[in-house]
Amino acid sequence: MAKKKEETKDKTERCATGIQGFDVLCEGGLIADSANLVVGNAGAGKTTFLLQFLHNGAVKYNEKGLYVSFEPEVAELYKAGRKQGMDFEKLEEEGKCFFLKLADRMNLGEIEKTLTNFVVKNDIKRICFDPINVFAIRLKKDYGIRVQIYNLISLLKKLAVCVVIAGEAEEEKATGEAELEEDVIFTKYLVDGVIELFSSGLGGEGDRAVRISKMRMTNHVRGPVGMKIDNSGIKVLGKAKFL
């Protein structure tokens, strides 16, 4: 069984995504115990990225994972996984992956308690959080939106897990509210890594592209790299040089 956490020459621990061609773009994968934002417009592949990250953790690296959803129904996530060869129902039965749909009425304190208890009880190492936009919309009914987003991300990082958060691209978000755009931008400053997915190849190889615009504590490819999504998930095709 391959190990999930590998050390580079500078002893930095990595959390490999297992997505074909991606981990080489950032010296072996995401930083262990970090929070990362995957941004893209509708159909860019955000959910696929999150599901592969979770599935590969369970199957390839023996790491238990949790998918926390504010919007997609669990049945829809199961279906999306099956289309690309990922049997999450089986993994959930085996206690390797879990899906948690948070109720609308839950406040931040309740969310924090629920996540902490779940992570400790089930030895969770990977968390997918989908999407931050809907979380921000709900907070409009409460106080201190940015403070609460900061507290949520701080909590996720303190749980000693590797987190991948999905966020709709500002220019194509469903609400069209400027405040929400600012909240997503604010989230980008809080996380350790920002991965942008594009539904066009940006002139490169493949019909889509991925770009790592930020990743703390590691060298990474700066420009867009071609990728595609097929019935086995995301595949990063292009090879770019480190700058």
N, C-alpha and C positions, 0 to 999 in steps of 0.2 A: 504494500500500500504506500503510495507516495505521500510525502509529508506536505502539509499545507504551509507551514511557516519555514521558510528557508532564509538563510543569512547571506547577504552579499559580502563583498570584501570589507565594507565598513561596518559589518555586523548588524546591519539594519534588517529586522525581521519583515518578511513579506507575507501577504495573504494572496495567494494566486487565485485569479478568477477562473482559470481553466478555459477561458474563451480563446479559441484558436487564433493565434497571431496577436493577441492583445497584450499579454504580460511582458513580451519582449520590448514593448514600447515604453515601459517604465521600470526597467531593471528587475523584472521578475514578478511584478504584481503590485497590488495596493500595499500601502504600509499597514502592518499589523496594528490592530486596535485603533484604527482611524475612522473618520467619518468622511464620506465621499458623496458628491452630488452628480447624478447623471441627468443632463439637461437635453431636451430635444422637443421638437414640435410633435403633434399627433402623428403616429405611424412611423416615427423615427427609429423605434426599437428599444425604448426605455424598459418596458415590461419584460421583453425578451432578455435584455442584459441582466436585469434583476433575477429573473427565474434561472438563467444559466449560472449565475454567481452562486445562487442557493443550491441548485442541483449538483453542480460540480463539487461544491464543498462537501455535500453528503456522500456522493458516489466516489469521487476521486481522492478526497483528502480526509475522509472520516470526521467531518466537522458538522455538528448539528446546526440547523438554521431555522430562522423565524421570519415569515413574511407578514409584516404589519400593514394592513390595508385600510385606508379611509374611504376609498371609492370603489375599486373593482371587487365584485363578489367573488368569494372563494371558488364557487363552481366555475366561474369564467376563467380564473387563473388555472384551475385544473385542466380545463379545455385547451387553453393556450399552451400549456406545457405538453399535453398529449400530441398536439399538432407538430411538435418538434422533438418528439421522442423522449419526453421527460414525464415519468409516471410519479407524480407527487402524491397521489392517493396511496400508492404502495409505500412510499417513503414515510408518509405520515403514519400509516399503520405500523411501520417498523420503528417509529419514534425518532426518525432522523431529520424530518422537516415538519414544521408546523405553520399553520396559517391562522391569523388572528384578525378578524374584522372588528374594528373599534366602533362602538356605538356613538351616535351623534351627541348624546347627552353627556358624555364623559368630559370632564375638565382636565386640565393639565396635571393636577395632583393625582387624579385617578389613573391617568395614563402612565405616569411615572411609576406608581405603585404596581400597576398591572405588569408593565414591562420588566421591572426589577424582579418581581417574584417569578415571572415566567422564565427569565434568563437563568436565574439561580437554580430553580427547580429542575430545569431540563438541560442544563449545561450547554446553553446556546453560545455559539462562537461567531455566527454570522447573522446579521439582521438586515432585511430589506424593508424600506419604509416608503409607502406609495400612496398618494403623492404629497409633497410639502405644500403645494398650492391649495389643496382642499383644507389642509390643516390650518393654513393662514386665514382662509375664508371663515372658518368656524371661530377663530380667535377674534374676529371683528366684533363678536358679541360680548367679548370679555375685555379685560384691561391689558395694556402693555404688550401688544402683539410681538414686537421685536424682542422684548425681554423674555417672553415665553418661548419663542423660537430658539433664542440663545440657551435658555434653560433646558429645553428638550435635547438639543444637540450636545450640550455639556453632559447631560445624563447619559445619552447613548455612548459617548466617548468614555465615561467613567465606568461603564459596564464591562470594559475590557473585551469588547467584541469588535469585529470589523463591520462597519455600517455602510450600506449603499442606499442613498435617498434619491427618489425620482422627482423631477421637477419639470413642468411644462415650460417651453421656451416663451419668453415674455411676449414676443411679437405675435404668437398664435395661441395665447391662453384663452380659455373659453369666456371668461368674464369681461375681458377688455378693460379692467380697472387698473388705473395707474398705480394704486396702492399695492396691489398684488405683485405687479412687476417689481416694485421697489423691495418687497419682501423677499422675492426670489433672489434678487441681486444681493440683498443683505445676507441671505443664507450662503451665497457663494463665498463671502468673506469669512464665514465661521468655519466652514469645513476644511479638511486637509487637502482634498482633491476635487477637481471639477473636470468631468468628462462630458464632452459635447458630442451628440449624435446628430447627423445630418441626413435627410432623406434624399439628397443628391450627392453625387460623387465629388463635387467641387473641382471638376476637371481632372481628377485622378483615376486610379484603377477602381473598378467596381461601380455600382449604381448608387452607392451610399458612401458616407465618410464618417470617421471618428477623429476627434481631436482632444488631446489632454491639454487643457489650458492652464491647469494648475495642479501641482502635486508637491506638497512639502516634503522635505528631507530626502528627495531623490532626484536623480537626473531623469529626464523623459523627453520623448520626441515632441517637438513643439507644433509642427504643422499638421494639417489634415492628412489622414491616411485612408485609402480606399477600403471599403468593407462591403459585405453583402449579407443578406439574411435569407436562408433557405430552410428546407424542412428539418434541418438539424441545428438551426439557430444562427447566431452571428459568427461570421468568419472575417477576420481582418486580413486583407489581401496585400496591401502595399507594404513596402519597406522604406522607411525614412531614416535619415541620419540624425543622430543626436547633435544638437547645436551647443 
